[in-house]
Amino acid sequence: MRFRKAAPDRVVRSRKQAHPQVVEVEDFVQAQLLRRSRAAGGFSAGKKLVRGPKRTKRVYPLRGRVKCGYCTRRMEGTPRGPRTYYRCALRTMVPGSPALKGHPTNVYLPEAAAMEHFNKWIDHLFDPMNVDQTVAALVASQENGEAGASDHAAARKRLTDAEAKLRRFQDAIAAGIDPSALVEAMNEAQEKRAAAQAELNGVPKRVGRSAAEIHAMIDSLGDVKKVIRQANPAELQRLYEALNVEIVYNATGRMLDASIRPVGRDKAGVRGGT
């Protein structure tokens, strides 16, 4: 069978639309504007736009409290048989992100090993022999609550940075990036934006607590040693929440940079490395 190329003036071209219009342009623009307005509404409004953590029957005591040392994103709990790990996957990062450089394909932190070292540190902090020293460190780390021009400028910069991040994330979604890959980053940026805006609006800072108040707060935690010794995942999760635990995992040096802020987030804390 032979084929002959037709002359250009004899080629028949279809002028029909390839597919029906999916949505009106005006509707699309309105939807984008609504999304941006909600994203600017802070954490409570923005979290409705993105999918949150998956619900699971398995308890992860350190869920949402471990950050990857390469990219500072929160690592997610993942089971492997009877063992539990916290993982940071390279594939879920935004293409072009500076944190991609040097980031392994997957970073894994064994839960058992992390909790063994971390719980020893907690046990040491709240041992009756050391609790006074822990309270003194918490008192010393508290801010004095005075806001000056430098504080206002810093809050303004945090607000600007958070809004810039949100715009980049929205542009990434518009370019076709899976929104589920940006959930943690968007939520964190929205939370920072709301906090900075509240500070600029003149929300008064909390007054630092006295040593007696911190002692009372520690007493309200109950028997910390007993909770650690029994190692019940649900009880440990509640304890870590009360202590405002934050852990950064440095996979290169296999180090945990841990901190607790039982007095109030970003107000007073004790740090330690294991």
Secondary structure, DSSP 8 states (H G I E B T S, - for coil): -------GGG-----S-SS--SS-HHHHHHHHHHHHHHHTT-HHHHTTTS------SS--TTTTTEEETTT--B-EEEEETTEEEEEEEGGGS-TT-GGGTT--SEEEEEHHHHHHHHHHHHHHHTSTTTHHHHHHHHHHHS------HHHHHHHHHHHHHHHHHHHHHHHHHHTT--GGGGHHHHHHHHHHHHHHHHHHTT--------HHHHHHHHHHT--HHHHHHHT-HHHHHHHHHHHT-EEEEETTTTEEEEEE-TTSTTTS-EEEE-
